[in-house]
Amino acid sequence: MYDAIKAMFDRVNDGNRQRYAACENREYRNNPLLAVQCLAQYGAGGGKGDWTYHITRFAKIACEKARGEAGYVCDYEIGFNSDNAYMGSVLGPMTAGGTHGQGRFIQYGTGWIFEKVGTD
């Protein structure tokens, strides 16, 4: 379960790194969508555009076979933070003790696929 969720965090972090590189290379010129994304990335980072999310806590609570679908529906507790001081000051207090999540986990090849389910 942890590996499937970490893979999702890794994809988000990779997207942040790629967008950061594009922003630093000023690829936003003549690209209004990227310009807005750069503003959002630097704004969310408190002026720092290169930051990542980290899982700080993970625990499986319970799982059951998904009804009418492949895989298992599982409840879990997760905590996460960021290496950016601004983001960390916002995320840390909200997730320090962990927060509840629910997802569907499907075995595929040698690993697992994660799909978020439930309400936020």
PEUR-V781996 format. One record per run of one state. SS is the DSSP state (H for helix, E for strand, C for the rest). FROM is the first residue (numbers start at 1). TO is the last residue. If there is no record, write none. Layout:
BEGIN
SS:FROM:TO ; SS:FROM:TO
END
This chain:
BEGIN
C:1:1 ; H:2:24 ; C:25:31 ; H:32:44 ; C:45:52 ; E:53:65 ; C:66:71 ; E:72:82 ; C:83:84 ; H:85:95 ; C:96:98 ; E:99:108 ; C:109:110 ; E:111:117 ; C:118:120
END
